[in-house]
Amino acid sequence: MEIGSPLYRSEDVRAIDCAALAGDGLSGHELMERAGRAAFELLRARWPGARRIAVHCGGGNNGGDGYVVARLAREAGLEVSLSALAAPAPERADACRVRRAWEAAGGSVSRFSAGILPAADVVVDALLGIGLKRAPSGEAAAAIAAVDGCDAPRLALDVPSGLDADTGATPGVALRADCTLTFVADKPGLHTGRGRALCGEVVLAELGIGAATRAARMPAAWLLRAGDLHRWLPRRARDAHKGRHGHVLAIGGDHGYGGAIRLCAEAALRTGAGLVSVATRSAHVGALLASLPEAMCRAIEDPAALELLAARASVLALGPGLGRGDWGRMSFEAALASRLPRVLDADALNLLAEQPRLLPEDVLTPHPGEAARLLGTDVARIEADRLAAAQALAQRYGAVIVLKGAGSVIAAPDRAPALIDAGNPGLAAGGTGDVLTGVIAALRAQGLSAFDAACAGALLHAAAGDLAAIDGERGMLASDLFAPLRRLANPT
C-alpha cells in the first residue's frame, strides 16, 4: 500500500534502468544525456549568477553525467574546468561517448590533483555513483576530501560521493553537498543516517522513465513528508465527544523523573487523546496536577493499583522516567500483563532488552543506543544500516519499530518500512522522546493501527520540531513542541 513517495535500493534502480532500455525505447546514451541536462538546468536555476563551473568526474557512468553537464555549461558560455580521476573504461561505452563529445566541443580534461582545485562558483560532484559499498581509497578518497574542503557550493549527481545510497552510511570519507540531484528514482540512503547531513536539498529527476517501469519493482521503503499528515488526521465530526478519542494511561516518573511522564501526558493531550491518566510516584502527583490539571494523576505502588487504572484506559504509554529500580520493574511487568496496546520507550525498552519477548501490535521507539541493546549489538552496527536494524527489531519483537535519529525509520514485520523526511538537530534534546511516546499513544487511542500511529506520530513530532526550530535549533525544549503539535494535528 502506498503511504508516501517510493524509495528504491541501488540494485532496483539499475533494474529500472535496464527495463527502460528494453521496454521504453531508450538508450543508455540518451539517459546519460537526460541526466546531464537535468543537472545543468538545476544548476542554472539554483545558482543563476554562477559563471565558473568546476566538474570533477570519476571513471564510471556518474562521471559520464558530469561530462554532459560540462559540455552544456560550456555551450551556454560559462567558464568550465573539468578534472577526472581516470578515463572511462572501454566497456563504459556511453561514458566514453560523452567524454569524446566534451573534447570535440573544445573541452579539455585535467588529471585530478587534490592540491590544485580551480576557482569556481559551483562545483559538480560526479566522482562516484550509487554503487559504493566500501570506503573510498587512494585517489578517490583524496579527491572526495579535497572537493569537500572547497568553499564553493556543491551539486552532487545522484548521490554525494562516499555515501551509501542504500543505507545512509559513510564507510569512509564522504562529500557534503548543498544539493543532490538523484536520477530515475529516489533512494533510502539519501534520507536517513549520514544522508540527512550530506545531501542538502534532494531533487529527483526521473529522466522520462515511465511510471509503469518503476512500479514493476517493489520499493525498499516509503518517504513521508509533512504534507502526508492528512492521510491519518481527518477533521473531527461535529458531534465528537471525549469518549470517542481514546484514553491514554501514561506510566512512568520514578523519583526525580516526574518531568518525563508529564511531557508524555501533555503530548498525548495536545495530539487529541480524549482522556489522559498518569500513573506515577506519589511525590510527583501534586506538581503534575498543578501544572497539567487536564490529566488525571494517581500514585501507584503495587500491580493491583495499576491494573485498576489500566481497566479504564485504551492505550498504555510506558517508559518515560520509569527507571530500572523495583518500582519501574513492577510497573513494567504489570503493564505487559495487560492486553491493551502499548507504546514503549526509554527504560521500558532497556527492561525489555533484559528479557526479550514478542509484543505484537505494540510500538517500540528506541534511539540507536536502545536499539543496540535490544538487538545485542553496538550503535555502530545500528547506524551502518538503519533500515535493516529497524526491520531486524520488528522481526525479533513482532512489534512496530520507530528507530529514532536523523531520518527516523518505521518498520513492522512483513512490510516495507517508512522514512521520515522531517526533523532537525533541535530535537536532539532531553524530553523530546517522551513527547513522541505521548504523540504515538494518543494516535493509537484515536483508532489508528500500530503502524499508522507510528508513521503519523513520528512525522507529526518531526514536523512540529521543524516549526519549533523557526526560533533556532540550539536551545529548543521538548515543551516547545506542544503548540506546533496541536496546530499540525489539525491539518486543513
C-alpha positions as CSV (number, residue, x, y, z in Angstrom):
1,M,0.0,0.0,0.0
2,E,1.4,3.4,-1.0
3,I,1.8,5.7,2.0
4,G,4.3,8.3,0.7
5,S,6.9,8.6,-2.0
6,P,8.7,5.3,-3.1
7,L,12.4,4.8,-2.4
8,Y,14.4,2.1,-4.2
9,R,17.7,0.4,-3.5
10,S,20.5,0.7,-6.0
11,E,20.0,-2.8,-7.5
12,D,16.4,-1.9,-8.2
13,V,17.3,1.4,-9.8
14,R,19.7,-0.5,-12.1
15,A,16.9,-2.9,-12.9
16,I,14.6,0.0,-13.7
17,D,17.3,1.4,-16.0
18,C,17.6,-1.9,-17.8
19,A,13.8,-2.2,-18.1
20,A,13.7,1.3,-19.5
21,L,16.3,0.4,-22.1
22,A,14.4,-2.7,-23.1
23,G,10.9,-1.5,-22.9
24,D,10.7,2.2,-23.1
25,G,12.8,2.6,-26.3
26,L,15.6,4.5,-24.6
27,S,19.3,4.1,-25.0
28,G,22.0,4.3,-22.3
29,H,23.4,7.4,-24.0
30,E,20.0,9.1,-24.1
31,L,19.6,8.5,-20.3
32,M,23.0,9.9,-19.7
33,E,22.3,13.0,-21.8
34,R,19.0,13.5,-19.9
35,A,20.7,13.2,-16.6
36,G,23.4,15.7,-17.5
37,R,20.8,18.1,-18.9
38,A,18.6,17.9,-15.8
39,A,21.7,18.6,-13.7
40,F,22.7,21.6,-15.7
41,E,19.2,23.0,-15.6
42,L,19.1,22.6,-11.9
43,L,22.5,24.3,-11.5
44,R,21.3,27.3,-13.5
45,A,18.0,27.6,-11.6
46,R,19.7,27.3,-8.2
47,W,22.8,29.4,-8.8
48,P,21.8,31.7,-11.7
49,G,24.8,34.0,-11.1
50,A,27.4,31.3,-11.4
51,R,29.9,31.9,-14.2
52,R,32.7,29.4,-13.3
53,I,31.8,25.7,-13.0
54,A,34.2,23.0,-11.8
55,V,33.2,19.5,-12.7
56,H,35.0,16.5,-11.1
57,C,34.4,13.2,-12.8
58,G,35.1,9.6,-11.9
59,G,35.6,6.8,-14.4
60,G,32.1,5.4,-14.4
61,N,28.7,6.4,-15.6
62,N,28.4,9.0,-12.8
63,G,31.4,10.7,-14.4
64,G,29.7,10.4,-17.7
65,D,26.8,12.5,-16.4
66,G,29.5,15.1,-15.3
67,Y,30.9,15.3,-18.9
68,V,27.4,16.1,-20.2
69,V,27.0,18.9,-17.6
70,A,30.4,20.3,-18.5
71,R,29.6,20.3,-22.2
72,L,26.2,22.0,-21.7
73,A,27.7,24.6,-19.4
74,R,30.5,25.4,-22.0
75,E,27.9,25.7,-24.7
76,A,26.0,28.2,-22.6
77,G,29.0,30.4,-22.4
78,L,30.2,29.5,-18.9
79,E,33.8,29.0,-17.9
80,V,34.2,25.3,-17.2
81,S,37.1,23.3,-15.8
82,L,36.9,19.5,-15.8
83,S,39.1,17.1,-13.9
84,A,38.9,13.3,-13.9
85,L,40.3,10.6,-11.7
86,A,40.5,8.3,-14.7
87,A,39.2,7.9,-18.2
88,P,36.1,5.8,-18.6
89,A,36.8,2.1,-19.1
90,P,36.2,0.8,-22.7
91,E,33.2,-1.2,-21.5
92,R,31.6,2.1,-20.3
93,A,30.7,2.9,-23.9
94,D,28.2,5.7,-23.1
95,A,30.6,7.4,-20.7
96,C,33.3,7.2,-23.3
97,R,31.0,8.7,-25.9
98,V,30.1,11.8,-23.8
99,R,33.7,12.3,-22.9
100,R,34.6,12.4,-26.6
101,A,31.7,14.8,-27.2
102,W,33.1,17.1,-24.5
103,E,36.5,17.1,-26.1
104,A,35.0,17.6,-29.6
105,A,33.3,20.7,-28.3
106,G,36.7,22.1,-27.3
107,G,36.7,21.0,-23.7
108,S,39.9,19.7,-22.0
109,V,40.3,17.1,-19.3
110,S,42.8,17.6,-16.5
111,R,44.1,14.8,-14.3
112,F,42.6,15.4,-10.8
113,S,45.1,16.9,-8.4
114,A,43.9,17.3,-4.8
115,G,46.4,20.2,-4.3
116,I,45.2,22.3,-7.2
117,L,41.5,22.9,-7.4
118,P,40.3,25.5,-9.8
119,A,38.4,28.5,-8.6
120,A,34.7,28.0,-9.1
121,D,31.3,29.5,-8.3
122,V,29.7,26.0,-8.3
123,V,31.4,22.5,-8.0
124,V,29.8,19.5,-9.6
125,D,30.5,16.2,-7.8
126,A,30.4,13.3,-10.4
127,L,33.2,11.2,-8.8
128,L,31.3,8.2,-7.5
129,G,27.8,6.9,-8.1
130,I,25.3,4.7,-6.3
131,G,27.3,1.5,-6.4
132,L,29.5,2.4,-3.4
133,K,29.7,-0.4,-0.8
134,R,33.1,0.1,0.8
135,A,35.3,3.0,1.9
136,P,36.8,5.1,-0.9
137,S,40.5,4.7,-1.1
138,G,43.6,6.1,-2.8
139,E,43.0,8.9,-5.3
140,A,39.2,8.6,-5.0
141,A,39.4,9.3,-1.2
142,A,41.8,12.2,-1.7
143,A,39.5,13.7,-4.4
144,I,36.5,13.5,-2.2
145,A,38.3,15.1,0.7
146,A,39.7,17.9,-1.5
147,V,36.3,18.7,-3.1
148,D,34.6,18.6,0.2
149,G,37.1,21.2,1.5
150,C,36.4,23.8,-1.2
151,D,34.5,26.9,-0.4
152,A,32.1,26.8,-3.4
153,P,28.6,25.3,-3.2
154,R,28.5,21.7,-4.3
155,L,26.0,19.9,-6.6
156,A,26.1,16.1,-6.2
157,L,25.0,13.9,-9.1
158,D,22.8,11.0,-8.0
159,V,24.5,10.8,-4.5
160,P,27.2,12.6,-2.7
161,S,30.4,10.7,-3.3
162,G,31.2,8.4,-0.3
163,L,27.6,8.0,0.8
164,D,26.0,4.6,0.5
165,A,22.7,5.3,-1.3
166,D,21.0,2.2,0.2
167,T,21.9,2.7,3.9
168,G,22.8,6.3,4.5
169,A,26.1,5.2,6.0
170,T,29.6,6.5,5.1
171,P,32.1,3.7,5.3
172,G,34.9,6.2,4.8
173,V,35.4,9.8,3.6
174,A,32.3,11.5,2.1
175,L,31.4,14.8,0.5
176,R,28.8,17.2,1.9
177,A,26.6,18.6,-0.9
178,D,24.4,21.7,-0.9
179,C,22.0,20.0,-3.3
180,T,21.8,16.4,-4.6
181,L,20.1,15.6,-7.9
182,T,19.2,11.9,-7.9
183,F,18.3,10.1,-11.0
184,V,15.5,7.7,-12.1
185,A,14.2,7.0,-8.6
186,D,14.8,8.3,-5.0
187,K,17.0,6.2,-2.7
188,P,16.6,5.5,1.0
189,G,20.2,6.4,2.0
190,L,19.7,10.0,0.9
191,H,17.1,10.4,3.7
192,T,18.4,8.7,6.8
193,G,21.6,8.5,8.8
194,R,24.5,10.5,7.4
195,G,22.5,11.1,4.2
196,R,20.4,13.7,6.1
197,A,23.6,15.7,6.7
198,L,25.4,15.2,3.4
199,C,22.7,15.5,0.7
200,G,21.4,19.0,1.3
201,E,18.2,19.5,-0.7
202,V,17.3,16.3,-2.6
203,V,15.8,16.7,-6.1
204,L,14.6,13.8,-8.2
205,A,14.9,13.7,-12.0
206,E,13.0,10.7,-13.3
207,L,14.6,11.1,-16.8
208,G,11.3,10.4,-18.6
209,I,11.2,6.8,-17.5
210,G,7.5,5.7,-17.4
211,A,5.8,5.2,-14.0
212,A,4.8,1.6,-15.0
213,T,8.5,0.7,-15.5
214,R,9.3,1.9,-11.9
215,A,6.2,0.3,-10.5
216,A,7.3,-3.1,-11.7
217,R,9.9,-3.0,-8.8
218,M,8.9,-3.1,-5.2
219,P,10.0,0.0,-3.2
220,A,12.5,-0.7,-0.5
221,A,10.8,2.0,1.7
222,W,8.4,4.9,1.6
223,L,9.3,8.5,2.3
224,L,6.9,10.5,4.4
225,R,6.7,14.3,4.4
226,A,4.7,16.8,6.4
227,G,2.2,17.1,3.6
228,D,1.2,13.4,4.2
229,L,-0.2,14.0,7.6
230,H,-3.7,14.5,6.2
231,R,-3.8,10.8,5.4
232,W,-4.2,10.0,9.1
233,L,-5.7,13.1,10.6
234,P,-9.1,13.9,9.1
235,R,-11.3,16.6,10.5
236,R,-13.3,15.6,13.6
237,A,-17.1,15.0,13.4
238,R,-19.1,18.0,14.6
239,D,-20.8,15.7,17.2
240,A,-17.5,14.4,18.6
241,H,-17.0,13.8,22.3
242,K,-14.1,12.8,24.5
243,G,-15.2,9.1,24.7
244,R,-14.6,8.7,21.0
245,H,-11.0,9.7,21.1
246,G,-9.5,7.2,23.5
247,H,-7.9,7.2,26.9
248,V,-4.2,7.1,27.3
249,L,-2.6,5.8,30.5
250,A,1.0,7.2,30.8
251,I,3.1,5.1,33.2
252,G,6.4,6.4,34.5
253,G,8.2,9.0,36.6
254,D,10.2,7.3,39.2
255,H,11.7,9.6,41.9
256,G,13.4,12.5,40.2
257,Y,12.0,11.9,36.8
258,G,8.5,13.2,37.1
259,G,9.1,15.7,34.2
260,A,9.4,12.9,31.7
261,I,5.9,11.5,32.3
262,R,4.5,14.9,32.5
263,L,5.8,15.7,29.0
264,C,4.4,12.4,27.7
265,A,1.0,13.2,29.2
266,E,0.7,16.7,27.8
267,A,1.9,15.4,24.3
268,A,-1.0,12.9,24.4
269,L,-3.4,15.7,25.2
270,R,-2.1,18.1,22.6
271,T,-2.3,15.3,20.0
272,G,-6.0,14.8,20.7
273,A,-6.5,12.0,23.1
274,G,-9.9,12.3,24.7
275,L,-8.6,11.4,28.2
276,V,-5.1,11.1,29.7
277,S,-4.3,9.5,33.0
278,V,-0.9,9.3,34.7
279,A,0.4,6.5,36.9
280,T,3.4,7.7,38.8
281,R,5.1,8.1,42.1
282,S,3.2,9.8,44.9
283,A,5.9,12.5,45.2
284,H,5.0,13.8,41.7
285,V,1.2,13.8,41.9
286,G,0.8,17.3,43.4
287,A,3.2,19.0,41.0
288,L,1.8,17.3,38.0
289,L,-1.8,18.1,38.9
290,A,-0.9,21.7,39.4
291,S,0.9,22.1,36.1
292,L,-1.3,19.9,34.0
293,P,-4.8,19.8,35.5
294,E,-6.3,18.2,32.3
295,A,-4.5,15.0,33.2
296,M,-5.9,12.6,35.9
297,C,-2.9,11.7,38.0
298,R,-2.7,8.8,40.5
299,A,0.1,7.4,42.7
300,I,0.7,3.7,42.2
301,E,2.8,1.4,44.4
302,D,1.6,-2.1,43.5
303,P,0.4,-4.0,40.5
304,A,-3.2,-4.1,41.6
305,A,-3.4,-0.3,41.6
306,L,-2.0,-0.1,38.1
307,E,-4.4,-2.8,37.0
308,L,-7.4,-0.8,38.1
309,L,-6.2,2.3,36.2
310,A,-5.5,0.2,33.1
311,A,-9.0,-1.2,33.2
312,R,-10.3,2.3,32.2
313,A,-7.7,3.0,29.5
314,S,-7.5,2.1,25.8
315,V,-3.7,2.5,25.3
316,L,-0.7,2.4,27.6
317,A,2.3,4.7,27.2
318,L,5.1,3.1,29.1
319,G,8.6,4.2,29.9
320,P,9.2,7.9,30.3
321,G,11.1,8.4,33.6
322,L,10.3,4.8,34.5
323,G,13.7,3.8,35.9
324,R,15.0,0.3,36.4
325,G,14.5,0.1,40.1
326,D,12.0,-2.0,41.9
327,W,9.1,0.4,41.2
328,G,10.0,0.6,37.5
329,R,10.2,-3.2,37.1
330,M,6.9,-3.7,38.9
331,S,5.2,-1.2,36.7
332,F,6.8,-2.7,33.6
333,E,5.6,-6.2,34.3
334,A,2.1,-5.1,35.3
335,A,1.8,-3.1,32.1
336,L,3.0,-6.0,30.0
337,A,0.5,-8.3,31.7
338,S,-2.3,-6.0,30.3
339,R,-3.9,-6.8,27.0
340,L,-4.0,-3.2,26.0
341,P,-1.9,-1.9,23.1
342,R,1.3,-0.2,24.3
343,V,3.9,2.3,23.3
344,L,7.3,1.6,24.9
345,D,10.2,4.0,25.3
346,A,13.2,4.7,27.5
347,D,13.7,2.3,30.4
348,A,10.8,0.2,29.3
349,L,13.0,-0.7,26.3
350,N,16.0,-1.3,28.5
351,L,14.0,-3.7,30.7
352,L,12.7,-5.4,27.6
353,A,16.2,-5.9,26.4
354,E,17.0,-7.8,29.6
355,Q,14.1,-10.2,29.0
356,P,13.1,-10.1,25.3
357,R,9.6,-11.2,24.3
358,L,7.2,-10.9,21.4
359,L,5.0,-7.8,21.6
360,P,2.7,-7.9,18.6
361,E,0.7,-4.7,18.0
362,D,2.9,-2.7,20.3
363,V,5.1,0.2,19.2
364,L,8.7,0.4,20.4
365,T,10.5,3.8,20.0
366,P,14.3,3.2,20.5
367,H,17.1,5.6,19.8
368,P,20.2,3.9,18.4
369,G,21.7,3.0,21.8
370,E,18.4,1.3,23.0
371,A,18.2,-0.4,19.6
372,A,21.7,-1.8,20.1
373,R,20.7,-3.2,23.5
374,L,17.5,-4.7,22.1
375,L,19.5,-6.5,19.4
376,G,22.5,-7.3,21.5
377,T,24.9,-5.3,19.2
378,D,26.5,-1.9,19.2
379,V,25.5,1.5,17.9
380,A,27.9,1.5,15.0
381,R,26.2,-1.6,13.5
382,I,22.8,0.0,14.0
383,E,23.9,3.2,12.2
384,A,25.6,1.2,9.5
385,D,22.2,0.2,8.1
386,R,19.3,1.8,9.9
387,L,16.6,0.2,7.7
388,A,18.0,-3.3,8.3
389,A,18.3,-2.6,12.0
390,A,14.7,-1.4,12.3
391,Q,13.5,-4.4,10.3
392,A,15.5,-6.8,12.5
393,L,13.9,-5.3,15.6
394,A,10.5,-5.7,14.1
395,Q,11.1,-9.3,13.4
396,R,12.7,-10.1,16.8
397,Y,9.9,-8.5,18.9
398,G,7.0,-8.8,16.5
399,A,6.3,-5.1,17.0
400,V,6.2,-1.9,15.1
401,I,9.5,0.0,15.5
402,V,10.3,3.7,15.4
403,L,14.1,3.8,15.2
404,K,14.8,7.4,16.1
405,G,17.5,9.6,14.8
406,A,18.3,11.6,11.6
407,G,15.7,10.2,9.2
408,S,13.7,8.1,11.7
409,V,12.7,4.7,10.4
410,I,9.4,3.0,11.0
411,A,9.3,-0.8,10.5
412,A,6.9,-3.6,11.0
413,P,7.0,-7.3,10.3
414,D,6.4,-8.2,6.6
415,R,6.0,-4.7,5.2
416,A,8.2,-2.1,3.6
417,P,9.5,0.5,6.2
418,A,8.9,4.2,6.1
419,L,11.4,7.1,6.5
420,I,10.5,10.5,8.0
421,D,11.6,13.4,5.8
422,A,11.3,16.0,8.6
423,G,13.0,16.9,11.8
424,N,16.2,18.8,12.8
425,P,19.0,18.8,15.3
426,G,16.9,20.8,17.8
427,L,15.1,17.6,18.6
428,A,18.3,16.1,19.9
429,A,17.5,17.2,23.5
430,G,16.2,15.6,26.6
431,G,12.5,15.0,26.8
432,T,11.7,15.0,23.1
433,G,11.4,11.2,23.1
434,D,8.9,11.4,26.0
435,V,6.8,13.7,23.8
436,L,7.0,11.3,20.9
437,T,5.7,8.5,23.1
438,G,2.7,10.5,24.1
439,V,2.0,11.5,20.5
440,I,2.0,7.9,19.2
441,A,-0.1,6.7,22.2
442,A,-2.7,9.4,21.5
443,L,-3.0,8.5,17.8
444,R,-3.3,4.8,18.7
445,A,-6.0,5.7,21.2
446,Q,-7.8,7.6,18.4
447,G,-8.1,4.4,16.4
448,L,-5.0,4.2,14.2
449,S,-3.3,0.9,13.8
450,A,0.1,0.4,15.4
451,F,1.9,1.0,12.1
452,D,-0.2,4.0,11.1
453,A,0.1,5.6,14.6
454,A,3.9,5.1,14.5
455,C,4.2,6.7,11.0
456,A,1.8,9.6,11.7
457,G,3.2,10.1,15.2
458,A,6.9,10.2,14.1
459,L,6.0,12.5,11.2
460,L,3.9,14.8,13.3
461,H,6.6,15.0,16.0
462,A,9.4,15.8,13.5
463,A,7.3,18.3,11.6
464,A,6.4,20.0,14.9
465,G,10.1,20.2,15.6
466,D,10.7,22.0,12.3
467,L,8.1,24.6,13.2
468,A,9.5,25.0,16.7
469,A,13.0,25.4,15.2
470,I,12.0,28.6,13.4
471,D,13.3,30.4,16.5
472,G,16.5,28.4,16.4
473,E,17.5,24.8,16.8
474,R,20.0,25.3,19.6
475,G,18.2,25.7,23.0
476,M,14.9,24.2,21.8
477,L,13.0,22.5,24.6
478,A,10.7,19.5,24.4
479,S,7.9,21.6,25.6
480,D,8.4,23.9,22.6
481,L,6.7,21.2,20.5
482,F,3.3,21.4,22.2
483,A,1.9,24.4,20.3
484,P,3.0,23.2,16.8
485,L,1.8,19.7,17.7
486,R,-1.7,21.0,18.2
487,R,-1.5,23.1,15.0
488,L,-0.3,20.2,12.8
489,A,-2.6,17.7,14.4
490,N,-5.4,19.7,12.7
491,P,-4.4,19.8,9.0
492,T,-6.8,21.8,6.8
